[in-house]
Structures are given as structure tokens and as C-alpha cells.
Amino acid sequence: MDDDLLHAMQTGQIAAATLDVFHTEPLLDNHPFWRTPRLTITPHIAAETLREESTEQIANKIMVLTRGEPISSIVDVKREY
């Protein structure tokens, strides 16, 4: 899939792209996306943060932690995401 996008950009089928998520995370340092003109890479910030929904999610996680239960979506520092 990555090769298909690169080919489409090189041939002009696609003029530009912005990517936020990849097949392999984190994106490897030597991946060709880093060197592709007109390809923008964002650090998982492509979406607007919705205050009300985010506040509710944080409050729910605090309640779960208070009960001594495991929470979801823990950042894996070794994997860098």
C-alpha cells in the first residue's frame, strides 16, 4: 500500500497527501515517506480535540483507576506511541 501511494504521487496521479497513521508505527526513520515531496506527516494530531468528549473520557479513566481497574489506551513508551 505504501508503494502504491508513492507511485501515485511520483506519477502525478495524486498531487499531495497528508498522513497521520501508518501500517507500521512508529514510522521507521528510513521510510521513503520522510523524503517524499508534497507528503505531510502529522504526529497523530490530525483531528480536532473535542473538549466535552475529552473531559468525559479523562473523568471515566480516573474513576476506573480509582476502582483499581486497568484502563485502556496506555502509551507504550518503548514503542513511542
Distance bins in CASP14 RR format, pairs under 12 A and 6 or more apart:
PFRMAT RR
TARGET T0000
AUTHOR 0000-0000-0000
RMODE 2
METHOD distances of the structure
MODEL  1
1 7 0 0 0 0 0 1 0 0 0 0 0
1 8 0 0 0 0 0 1 0 0 0 0 0
1 19 0 0 0 0 0 1 0 0 0 0 0
1 21 0 0 0 0 0 1 0 0 0 0 0
1 22 0 0 0 0 1 0 0 0 0 0 0
1 23 1 0 0 1 0 0 0 0 0 0 0
1 24 0 0 0 0 0 1 0 0 0 0 0
1 33 0 0 0 0 0 1 0 0 0 0 0
2 8 0 0 0 0 0 1 0 0 0 0 0
2 9 0 0 0 0 0 1 0 0 0 0 0
2 17 0 0 0 0 0 1 0 0 0 0 0
2 19 0 0 0 0 1 0 0 0 0 0 0
2 22 1 0 0 1 0 0 0 0 0 0 0
2 23 1 0 0 1 0 0 0 0 0 0 0
2 24 0 0 0 0 1 0 0 0 0 0 0
2 27 0 0 0 0 1 0 0 0 0 0 0
2 28 0 0 0 0 0 1 0 0 0 0 0
2 31 1 0 0 1 0 0 0 0 0 0 0
2 32 1 0 0 1 0 0 0 0 0 0 0
2 33 1 0 0 1 0 0 0 0 0 0 0
2 34 0 0 0 0 0 1 0 0 0 0 0
2 36 0 0 0 0 0 1 0 0 0 0 0
2 39 0 0 0 0 0 1 0 0 0 0 0
3 9 0 0 0 0 0 1 0 0 0 0 0
3 10 0 0 0 0 0 1 0 0 0 0 0
3 23 0 0 0 0 0 1 0 0 0 0 0
3 31 0 0 0 0 0 1 0 0 0 0 0
3 32 0 0 0 0 1 0 0 0 0 0 0
3 33 0 0 0 0 0 1 0 0 0 0 0
3 36 0 0 0 0 0 1 0 0 0 0 0
4 10 0 0 0 0 0 1 0 0 0 0 0
4 11 0 0 0 0 0 1 0 0 0 0 0
4 13 0 0 0 0 1 0 0 0 0 0 0
4 14 0 0 0 0 1 0 0 0 0 0 0
4 17 0 0 0 0 0 1 0 0 0 0 0
4 23 0 0 0 0 0 1 0 0 0 0 0
5 11 0 0 0 0 0 1 0 0 0 0 0
5 12 0 0 0 0 0 1 0 0 0 0 0
5 13 0 0 0 0 1 0 0 0 0 0 0
5 14 1 0 0 1 0 0 0 0 0 0 0
5 16 0 0 0 0 0 1 0 0 0 0 0
5 17 1 0 0 1 0 0 0 0 0 0 0
5 18 0 0 0 0 0 1 0 0 0 0 0
5 19 0 0 0 0 1 0 0 0 0 0 0
5 22 0 0 0 0 0 1 0 0 0 0 0
5 23 0 0 0 0 0 1 0 0 0 0 0
5 31 0 0 0 0 0 1 0 0 0 0 0
5 32 0 0 0 0 1 0 0 0 0 0 0
5 33 0 0 0 0 1 0 0 0 0 0 0
5 36 0 0 0 0 1 0 0 0 0 0 0
5 38 0 0 0 0 0 1 0 0 0 0 0
5 39 0 0 0 0 1 0 0 0 0 0 0
6 12 0 0 0 0 0 1 0 0 0 0 0
6 13 0 0 0 0 0 1 0 0 0 0 0
6 14 0 0 0 0 1 0 0 0 0 0 0
6 17 0 0 0 0 1 0 0 0 0 0 0
6 19 0 0 0 0 0 1 0 0 0 0 0
6 31 0 0 0 0 0 1 0 0 0 0 0
6 32 1 0 1 0 0 0 0 0 0 0 0
6 33 1 0 0 1 0 0 0 0 0 0 0
6 34 0 0 0 0 0 1 0 0 0 0 0
6 35 0 0 0 0 0 1 0 0 0 0 0
6 36 1 0 0 1 0 0 0 0 0 0 0
6 37 0 0 0 0 0 1 0 0 0 0 0
6 38 0 0 0 0 0 1 0 0 0 0 0
6 39 0 0 0 0 1 0 0 0 0 0 0
7 13 1 0 0 1 0 0 0 0 0 0 0
7 14 0 0 0 0 1 0 0 0 0 0 0
7 32 0 0 0 0 0 1 0 0 0 0 0
7 36 0 0 0 0 0 1 0 0 0 0 0
8 14 1 0 1 0 0 0 0 0 0 0 0
8 15 0 0 0 0 1 0 0 0 0 0 0
8 16 0 0 0 0 0 1 0 0 0 0 0
8 17 0 0 0 0 1 0 0 0 0 0 0
8 36 0 0 0 0 0 1 0 0 0 0 0
8 38 0 0 0 0 0 1 0 0 0 0 0
8 39 0 0 0 0 0 1 0 0 0 0 0
9 15 1 0 0 1 0 0 0 0 0 0 0
9 16 1 0 0 1 0 0 0 0 0 0 0
9 17 1 0 0 1 0 0 0 0 0 0 0
9 18 0 0 0 0 0 1 0 0 0 0 0
9 19 0 0 0 0 0 1 0 0 0 0 0
9 32 0 0 0 0 0 1 0 0 0 0 0
9 33 0 0 0 0 1 0 0 0 0 0 0
9 35 0 0 0 0 0 1 0 0 0 0 0
9 36 1 0 0 1 0 0 0 0 0 0 0
9 37 0 0 0 0 1 0 0 0 0 0 0
9 38 1 0 0 1 0 0 0 0 0 0 0
9 39 1 0 0 1 0 0 0 0 0 0 0
9 40 0 0 0 0 0 1 0 0 0 0 0
10 17 0 0 0 0 0 1 0 0 0 0 0
10 32 0 0 0 0 0 1 0 0 0 0 0
10 35 0 0 0 0 0 1 0 0 0 0 0
10 36 0 0 0 0 1 0 0 0 0 0 0
10 37 0 0 0 0 1 0 0 0 0 0 0
10 38 0 0 0 0 0 1 0 0 0 0 0
10 39 0 0 0 0 0 1 0 0 0 0 0
12 37 0 0 0 0 0 1 0 0 0 0 0
12 38 0 0 0 0 1 0 0 0 0 0 0
14 36 0 0 0 0 0 1 0 0 0 0 0
14 38 0 0 0 0 1 0 0 0 0 0 0
14 39 0 0 0 0 1 0 0 0 0 0 0
15 37 0 0 0 0 0 1 0 0 0 0 0
15 38 1 0 0 1 0 0 0 0 0 0 0
15 39 0 0 0 0 0 1 0 0 0 0 0
16 36 0 0 0 0 1 0 0 0 0 0 0
16 37 0 0 0 0 1 0 0 0 0 0 0
16 38 1 0 1 0 0 0 0 0 0 0 0
16 39 1 0 0 1 0 0 0 0 0 0 0
16 40 1 0 0 1 0 0 0 0 0 0 0
17 33 0 0 0 0 1 0 0 0 0 0 0
17 36 0 0 0 0 1 0 0 0 0 0 0
17 37 0 0 0 0 0 1 0 0 0 0 0
17 38 1 0 0 1 0 0 0 0 0 0 0
17 39 1 0 1 0 0 0 0 0 0 0 0
17 40 1 0 0 1 0 0 0 0 0 0 0
17 41 0 0 0 0 1 0 0 0 0 0 0
17 42 0 0 0 0 0 1 0 0 0 0 0
17 46 0 0 0 0 0 1 0 0 0 0 0
18 33 0 0 0 0 0 1 0 0 0 0 0
18 36 0 0 0 0 0 1 0 0 0 0 0
18 38 0 0 0 0 1 0 0 0 0 0 0
18 39 1 0 0 1 0 0 0 0 0 0 0
18 40 1 0 1 0 0 0 0 0 0 0 0
18 41 1 0 0 1 0 0 0 0 0 0 0
18 42 1 0 0 1 0 0 0 0 0 0 0
18 43 0 0 0 0 0 1 0 0 0 0 0
18 45 0 0 0 0 0 1 0 0 0 0 0
18 46 1 0 0 1 0 0 0 0 0 0 0
18 47 0 0 0 0 0 1 0 0 0 0 0
19 25 0 0 0 0 0 1 0 0 0 0 0
19 27 0 0 0 0 1 0 0 0 0 0 0
19 31 0 0 0 0 0 1 0 0 0 0 0
19 33 1 0 0 1 0 0 0 0 0 0 0
19 34 0 0 0 0 0 1 0 0 0 0 0
19 36 0 0 0 0 1 0 0 0 0 0 0
19 38 0 0 0 0 0 1 0 0 0 0 0
19 39 1 0 0 1 0 0 0 0 0 0 0
19 40 1 0 0 1 0 0 0 0 0 0 0
19 41 1 0 1 0 0 0 0 0 0 0 0
19 42 1 0 0 1 0 0 0 0 0 0 0
19 43 0 0 0 0 0 1 0 0 0 0 0
19 44 0 0 0 0 0 1 0 0 0 0 0
19 46 0 0 0 0 1 0 0 0 0 0 0
20 27 0 0 0 0 0 1 0 0 0 0 0
20 33 0 0 0 0 0 1 0 0 0 0 0
20 39 0 0 0 0 0 1 0 0 0 0 0
20 40 0 0 0 0 1 0 0 0 0 0 0
20 41 1 0 0 1 0 0 0 0 0 0 0
20 42 1 0 1 0 0 0 0 0 0 0 0
20 43 0 0 0 0 1 0 0 0 0 0 0
20 44 1 0 1 0 0 0 0 0 0 0 0
20 45 1 0 0 1 0 0 0 0 0 0 0
20 46 1 1 0 0 0 0 0 0 0 0 0
20 47 1 0 0 1 0 0 0 0 0 0 0
20 81 0 0 0 0 0 1 0 0 0 0 0
21 27 0 0 0 0 1 0 0 0 0 0 0
21 33 0 0 0 0 0 1 0 0 0 0 0
21 41 0 0 0 0 0 1 0 0 0 0 0
21 42 0 0 0 0 1 0 0 0 0 0 0
21 43 0 0 0 0 0 1 0 0 0 0 0
21 44 1 0 0 1 0 0 0 0 0 0 0
21 45 0 0 0 0 0 1 0 0 0 0 0
21 46 0 0 0 0 1 0 0 0 0 0 0
21 47 0 0 0 0 0 1 0 0 0 0 0
21 81 0 0 0 0 1 0 0 0 0 0 0
22 28 0 0 0 0 1 0 0 0 0 0 0
22 31 1 0 0 1 0 0 0 0 0 0 0
22 32 0 0 0 0 0 1 0 0 0 0 0
22 33 1 0 0 1 0 0 0 0 0 0 0
22 34 0 0 0 0 0 1 0 0 0 0 0
22 39 0 0 0 0 0 1 0 0 0 0 0
22 41 0 0 0 0 1 0 0 0 0 0 0
22 42 0 0 0 0 0 1 0 0 0 0 0
22 43 0 0 0 0 0 1 0 0 0 0 0
22 44 0 0 0 0 0 1 0 0 0 0 0
22 81 0 0 0 0 0 1 0 0 0 0 0
23 31 0 0 0 0 0 1 0 0 0 0 0
23 33 0 0 0 0 0 1 0 0 0 0 0
24 30 0 0 0 0 0 1 0 0 0 0 0
24 31 0 0 0 0 1 0 0 0 0 0 0
24 33 0 0 0 0 0 1 0 0 0 0 0
24 79 0 0 0 0 0 1 0 0 0 0 0
24 80 0 0 0 0 0 1 0 0 0 0 0
24 81 0 0 0 0 0 1 0 0 0 0 0
25 31 0 0 0 0 0 1 0 0 0 0 0
25 41 0 0 0 0 0 1 0 0 0 0 0
25 43 0 0 0 0 0 1 0 0 0 0 0
25 44 0 0 0 0 1 0 0 0 0 0 0
25 75 0 0 0 0 0 1 0 0 0 0 0
25 76 0 0 0 0 1 0 0 0 0 0 0
25 79 1 0 0 1 0 0 0 0 0 0 0
25 80 0 0 0 0 1 0 0 0 0 0 0
25 81 1 0 1 0 0 0 0 0 0 0 0
26 33 0 0 0 0 0 1 0 0 0 0 0
26 34 0 0 0 0 0 1 0 0 0 0 0
26 41 0 0 0 0 0 1 0 0 0 0 0
26 43 0 0 0 0 1 0 0 0 0 0 0
26 44 0 0 0 0 1 0 0 0 0 0 0
26 75 0 0 0 0 0 1 0 0 0 0 0
26 76 0 0 0 0 0 1 0 0 0 0 0
26 77 0 0 0 0 0 1 0 0 0 0 0
26 78 0 0 0 0 0 1 0 0 0 0 0
26 79 1 0 0 1 0 0 0 0 0 0 0
26 80 1 0 1 0 0 0 0 0 0 0 0
26 81 1 0 1 0 0 0 0 0 0 0 0
27 33 1 0 0 1 0 0 0 0 0 0 0
27 34 1 0 0 1 0 0 0 0 0 0 0
27 35 0 0 0 0 0 1 0 0 0 0 0
27 36 0 0 0 0 0 1 0 0 0 0 0
27 39 0 0 0 0 0 1 0 0 0 0 0
27 41 1 0 0 1 0 0 0 0 0 0 0
27 42 0 0 0 0 0 1 0 0 0 0 0
27 43 0 0 0 0 0 1 0 0 0 0 0
27 44 0 0 0 0 0 1 0 0 0 0 0
27 80 0 0 0 0 0 1 0 0 0 0 0
27 81 0 0 0 0 0 1 0 0 0 0 0
28 34 0 0 0 0 1 0 0 0 0 0 0
28 41 0 0 0 0 0 1 0 0 0 0 0
28 80 0 0 0 0 0 1 0 0 0 0 0
29 35 0 0 0 0 0 1 0 0 0 0 0
29 80 0 0 0 0 0 1 0 0 0 0 0
31 39 0 0 0 0 0 1 0 0 0 0 0
31 41 0 0 0 0 1 0 0 0 0 0 0
32 39 0 0 0 0 1 0 0 0 0 0 0
32 41 0 0 0 0 0 1 0 0 0 0 0
33 39 1 0 1 0 0 0 0 0 0 0 0
33 40 0 0 0 0 1 0 0 0 0 0 0
33 41 1 0 0 1 0 0 0 0 0 0 0
33 42 0 0 0 0 0 1 0 0 0 0 0
34 40 0 0 0 0 0 1 0 0 0 0 0
34 41 1 0 0 1 0 0 0 0 0 0 0
35 41 0 0 0 0 0 1 0 0 0 0 0
40 46 0 0 0 0 1 0 0 0 0 0 0
43 80 0 0 0 0 0 1 0 0 0 0 0
43 81 0 0 0 0 1 0 0 0 0 0 0
44 73 0 0 0 0 0 1 0 0 0 0 0
44 75 0 0 0 0 0 1 0 0 0 0 0
44 80 0 0 0 0 0 1 0 0 0 0 0
44 81 1 0 0 1 0 0 0 0 0 0 0
47 53 0 0 0 0 0 1 0 0 0 0 0
47 54 0 0 0 0 0 1 0 0 0 0 0
48 54 0 0 0 0 0 1 0 0 0 0 0
49 55 0 0 0 0 0 1 0 0 0 0 0
49 57 0 0 0 0 0 1 0 0 0 0 0
49 58 0 0 0 0 0 1 0 0 0 0 0
50 56 0 0 0 0 1 0 0 0 0 0 0
50 57 0 0 0 0 1 0 0 0 0 0 0
51 57 0 0 0 0 0 1 0 0 0 0 0
51 58 0 0 0 0 0 1 0 0 0 0 0
52 58 0 0 0 0 0 1 0 0 0 0 0
52 59 0 0 0 0 0 1 0 0 0 0 0
53 59 0 0 0 0 0 1 0 0 0 0 0
53 60 0 0 0 0 0 1 0 0 0 0 0
54 60 0 0 0 0 0 1 0 0 0 0 0
54 61 0 0 0 0 0 1 0 0 0 0 0
55 61 0 0 0 0 0 1 0 0 0 0 0
55 62 0 0 0 0 0 1 0 0 0 0 0
56 62 0 0 0 0 0 1 0 0 0 0 0
56 63 0 0 0 0 0 1 0 0 0 0 0
57 63 0 0 0 0 0 1 0 0 0 0 0
57 64 0 0 0 0 0 1 0 0 0 0 0
57 71 0 0 0 0 0 1 0 0 0 0 0
57 72 0 0 0 0 1 0 0 0 0 0 0
57 73 0 0 0 0 1 0 0 0 0 0 0
58 64 0 0 0 0 0 1 0 0 0 0 0
58 65 0 0 0 0 0 1 0 0 0 0 0
58 71 0 0 0 0 0 1 0 0 0 0 0
58 73 0 0 0 0 0 1 0 0 0 0 0
59 65 0 0 0 0 0 1 0 0 0 0 0
59 66 0 0 0 0 0 1 0 0 0 0 0
59 71 0 0 0 0 0 1 0 0 0 0 0
60 66 0 0 0 0 0 1 0 0 0 0 0
60 67 0 0 0 0 0 1 0 0 0 0 0
60 69 0 0 0 0 0 1 0 0 0 0 0
60 71 0 0 0 0 1 0 0 0 0 0 0
60 72 0 0 0 0 1 0 0 0 0 0 0
60 73 0 0 0 0 0 1 0 0 0 0 0
61 67 0 0 0 0 0 1 0 0 0 0 0
61 68 0 0 0 0 0 1 0 0 0 0 0
61 69 0 0 0 0 1 0 0 0 0 0 0
61 70 0 0 0 0 0 1 0 0 0 0 0
61 71 1 0 1 0 0 0 0 0 0 0 0
61 72 0 0 0 0 1 0 0 0 0 0 0
61 73 0 0 0 0 1 0 0 0 0 0 0
61 74 0 0 0 0 0 1 0 0 0 0 0
62 68 0 0 0 0 0 1 0 0 0 0 0
62 69 0 0 0 0 0 1 0 0 0 0 0
62 71 0 0 0 0 1 0 0 0 0 0 0
63 69 0 0 0 0 1 0 0 0 0 0 0
63 71 0 0 0 0 1 0 0 0 0 0 0
64 70 1 0 0 1 0 0 0 0 0 0 0
64 71 1 0 1 0 0 0 0 0 0 0 0
64 72 0 0 0 0 1 0 0 0 0 0 0
64 73 0 0 0 0 0 1 0 0 0 0 0
64 74 0 0 0 0 0 1 0 0 0 0 0
65 71 1 0 1 0 0 0 0 0 0 0 0
65 72 0 0 0 0 0 1 0 0 0 0 0
65 74 0 0 0 0 0 1 0 0 0 0 0
73 81 0 0 0 0 0 1 0 0 0 0 0
74 81 0 0 0 0 0 1 0 0 0 0 0
75 81 1 0 0 1 0 0 0 0 0 0 0
END
